[in-house]
Amino acid sequence: MNILHDLLFDYTLRNVALGSAFLGVVSGVLGCFAVLRRQGLMGDALSHAALPGVCLAYMLTGSKMPITLMLGAAIAGWIGMLLILTIIRRTRVDSGSALGIVLTVFFGLGVVLLTVIQKRNDANQAGLDKFLFGQAAALVQEQIVTMGIIGGVALLVVAFLFKEFKLVAFDPEFAGTIGFSPNRIGTALTGLLVVAIVIGLNTVGVILMSAMLIAPAAAARQWTNSLAKMVGIAALVGAGSGVTGAILSVTQDGVPTGPAIVLCLSLCAVVSILFGSAQGVVWDLVRRQRSRAAMEAPR
Amino acid sequence: MSSATQIALVALAAGIACSLAGVFLILRRMAMMADAISHAILPGLVAGYVLSKGPNILVGFIGATAAGLLTVVTVEALTKSRRVKQDAAIGLVFPALFALGVLVISKYLANVHIDTDAVLYGEIAFAPFDTLVINGQDYGPQSLWVLGSLVVINAVFLATFYKELKLSTFDAGLAAALGFMPALLHYLLMTVVAITTVGAFSAVGAILAVALIIVPPVTASLLSTRLPAQIALSLVIGGVSALVGYGAASLWNVSISGMIAVVLGVVFFTALLAAPRNGLVAQALRRRRQRSQFATEVLLVHLATHEATPEQAAESTLLHIERELGWSAEQSARISHNATQQGWVTYADGSLALTGEGRRVATLVAER
C-alpha cells in the first residue's frame, strides 16, 4: 500500500512513473508498426542520429530547455531517417548497412560537436550528455507535460490514420494499387518513430531506446493476430514495464531507471515468446507432443 | 616514435583490421550484428571483472568476446524460433544485455571505475600512455600491439578461407552441398568480427569500431561489383579515412574517433552521390537520358504512322504533336531539336518530316 501512496503523492516517484508509463505507451504503439515493417532497428539508428541535433541546438541557442534540445534531436533524427530511406530505396545497399552507416556517422559527428562544446568552457554545458544517456530520475513536471503533448499528438495521428498505416504495414503493394502512396505513408510512420525517440531520450537514453520500441511489440505479437489488439497490448506492456521499472529504481538502491525498465520489458518479451497464447513456443511443443501421442496410441 | 605517429599508426591499424572483418559481414547483410556485438561488450567486461575479482585484461577480452558471440547465438535462436524477425531479435537482445551490464555496475560495482561513456566513445588520444611493458622493457602502445595482431589475424583468416567465404556468402546451399560447412564458417566469421570489435573498442570506442567495420565495405560496394576490388577499396577507404580523420581532429582539436567517423561519412555520401555507375547523380542522368530517348522515339513513330496518309500535313505540325502527346512547348522544342540533331527529322514551317534514317529508326522501334 505504501508504494501506491508514494506513486500518487511522492513527487519524484510520481514524475518518474508517469513519464516512463507515458513513454511506454507511445513507444509501444509506434513500435508495433516498426516491428511489423521490419524496421525495428530504425529506432536504434535514429536515437543515435539525434545526438548532433541536440549539440547543434545547444550551440545555436545556448539554452538547455528540454523543448529546444528535443527540437534539435527531432530535426537530426528526421534528416537521418530521410538519408536511410533514400539509401535503401535508391541503391542496392541493404537496410542494415544503411542504418549502421547513418547511426555511426551521425553519432561520430555528435561526439565531435560535444568536444567542441566542452572546449567553449562555459559552465552551463555540464550534463548535456545526460540528455542522451537518460536520467529518468531527474524528470521534472515541465518535461512530463512536454512529453505528454508531443506524444499525445503522435498517438492522435496513429488513431486517425490507423487504416492507412495498417495497409502499408501489411501490404504496401496493394496500398499502392488502390491509390495510396506507400512511400509517403511509410515516411510519415517512420517520422512518428522520431517523436517516440525524442521523448525517450530523456528517460532511457540512446542505447536502450530500441528496446522500448521493439520489446512491447514483440511481446504483444505473441498474444494476438489482430493489429488493433496488438497495439493495445503493446501499450499496456510498455506502460506496465515503465511503472514497474520506475518503482524498482526509486525504492531499490543503485538501480538506474532506464535499465530497470528495459529488463522488465525483456522479461515480458521472453515470457510472451514462451507462453503467448497466439504463437507461444511452449504451447507449440505441447501440441506437437499431444499429436505424437495420439498417433502412437493403440487404436 | 613520437606520440602523434603512434596515434596515427593505431588509427591506421584499426581502420585496416575493421575493414577486413567487415567485407563479408556486409555482403551477408549483417551490418547491424556488428552494432549489437559492440554493445554487448559492456556486460562482457563486467562479467570478466566479476569472475576475475578485479581488472584483468585477458579475462576482460575473453568475457567481452564471449558476450559478443552470446549475442549472435541468441539472436539466431530467436530468429529460428520464427516468433520474431531478425531485426527485432537483434533489438531485443543487445539492449537487454547492455541494461544488465549497467545495472550490475551501478548496483554492485559502484566504487569501480568502469566508464560507460568511455566504452562508447573510446579515447584513442590516450593510446601512447598505455604501453606494453614486459619485464620492465617498454614495447610501445598496447593498443598498437592488439590492433596490429588483429590486422594479421584478419588478413590470414580472409586469405585462408577466401574461396569458402565467397562460396558460402553467395550460394550457401551449394556450399553446404559441397561439404564446406557454411554454419561453421559463419561462426568463424562472427568470432573474427567479435574479437575485432573488442580489440578496437578500447582504442577507438565501440561506435567507431562499428563505423570502421561497416562504412568502408559498403562504400566499396557502391564503387565496384567485383569482390577483390571491393576488398582493396575498403582497405584503402578505411586506412585513409582513419589517417585523415586523425589529422583533421588534431587540427581542430576535437574528438579523434568522432572525426574519423565523420570523414568516413563524407567518403560514403560522396560515393553515394558520385559513384560512376550506381551513384545518385549517375542514376538521375541515366533516367533523364532514357526519358528523352523514349520521347524522341515516340515522335518518330508518330510521324511514321501518319506518313503517306491524307492527314499527314495536319499530324506533322509541331503544335499538333505537342497537343496530342501532352508535351509542353519547351519539351517539344527540346525533343524535336534532339531528333533534328540526330538527323532523323527535318524541320520547316512549323512541321516535321522524317528523313530516310529517321524512317529506318522508327521501323526498328515499332518492331521492338
Interface residues (C-beta under 8 A of the other chain):
Chain A: V35 R38 Q39 G40 L41 G43 D44 H48 T86 I87 R90 T91 R92 V93 D94 G96 S97 L99 G100 I101 L103 T104 V105 F106 F107 G108 L109 G110 V111 V112 L114 T115 V116 K119 D129 F133 I207 L208 S210 A211 L213 I214 A215 A217 A218 R221 Q222 D253 G254 V255 P256 G258 P259 A260 V262 L263 S266 A269 I273 G276 Q279 V281
Chain B: I26 R29 M30 A31 M32 M33 A34 D35 H39 L78 S81 R83 V84 K85 D87 A88 I90 G91 L92 F94 P95 A96 F98 A99 L100 V102 L103 S106 K107 Y108 A110 T116 D117 L120 Y121 I207 L208 V210 A211 I214 V215 V218 S221 L222 A249 N253 V254 S255 S257 G258 M259 I260 A261 V262 L264 G265 F268 L272 N278 L280 Q283
